Amino acid sequence: MVRDGYYYGFALIAVAAVVYLLTGGWVWAAIPLLLAAFFLWFFRDPYREIPQGAGLVVSPADGKLTEIAKVQTPEGERLRLSIFLSVFNVHVNRAPVAGTIRSVKYQHGLYLNAMNPDSAEKNEQNTVVIGADEGVEISFKQIAGLLARRIVFKKRAGDRVERGERVGLIKFGSRTDLLLPGNYDVLVRNGQTVKGGSTVLARRPEAANRQTENEG
């Protein structure tokens, strides 16, 4: 479990105890107890089996793929995969690839619904660029949603990360965008439910060709 879950959960359990002592019954105390149970569940951090293999890109978040599109950036054509996280999803973010973090850029912004296309540019967000071991740059954005009010990222520029490693958290409903080189092979479909650290979203083309040659 993420540490924040204990803070919220135990604080609300203490509130429930005080309410019970003051009122002498469980009717009103049940409300903070239910909230405590929700927070302990929301901040869960389940174990994930990290896929092994050259050139694989895993999902940085749990949720539903709402967009797979090619976009133009100052660095050239990129593939953007957008993942929507509801309050029912695990909200721990994981590194999509192994490599060195080149930059971390936080941006203040709005709290539009994460399903709104404008949220990718206008909402509060944190953009992380990773220099992958394969020699390319792969980036992802933690985007605050309608309910999200805090983005957490635990790494700094220059830090080494491994594929599937826990790197942060977005509290409550939100969105995570992944930007890949335009020539990567996407292995998932729009509308698919994915799991952070364990669902393979894409693969470097050279890695796919090398695997085919080995199988042959």
Stockholm file with secondary structure:
# STOCKHOLM 1.0

chainA/1-216         MVRDGYYYGFALIAVAAVVYLLTGGWVWAAIPLLLAAFFLWFFRDPYREIPQGAGLVVSPADGKLTEIAKVQTPEGERLRLSIFLSVFNVHVNRAPVAGTIRSVKYQHGLYLNAMNPDSAEKNEQNTVVIGADEGVEISFKQIAGLLARRIVFKKRAGDRVERGERVGLIKFGSRTDLLLPGNYDVLVRNGQTVKGGSTVLARRPEAANRQTENEG
#=GR chainA/1-216 SS CCHHHHHHHHHHHHHHHHHHHHHSSHHHHHHHHHHHHHHHHHTCCCCCCCCCSTTEEECSSSEEEEEEEEEEETTEEEEEEEEEECTTSCCEEECSSSEEEEEEEEECCBCCCTTSTTHHHHBCEEEEEEEETTSSEEEEEEEECSSCCCEEECCCTTCEECTTCEEEEECSSEEEEEEEETTCEECSCTTCEECTTTSEEEECHHHHHHHHHHHC
#=GC SS_cons         CCHHHHHHHHHHHHHHHHHHHHHSSHHHHHHHHHHHHHHHHHTCCCCCCCCCSTTEEECSSSEEEEEEEEEEETTEEEEEEEEEECTTSCCEEECSSSEEEEEEEEECCBCCCTTSTTHHHHBCEEEEEEEETTSSEEEEEEEECSSCCCEEECCCTTCEECTTCEEEEECSSEEEEEEEETTCEECSCTTCEECTTTSEEEECHHHHHHHHHHHC
//
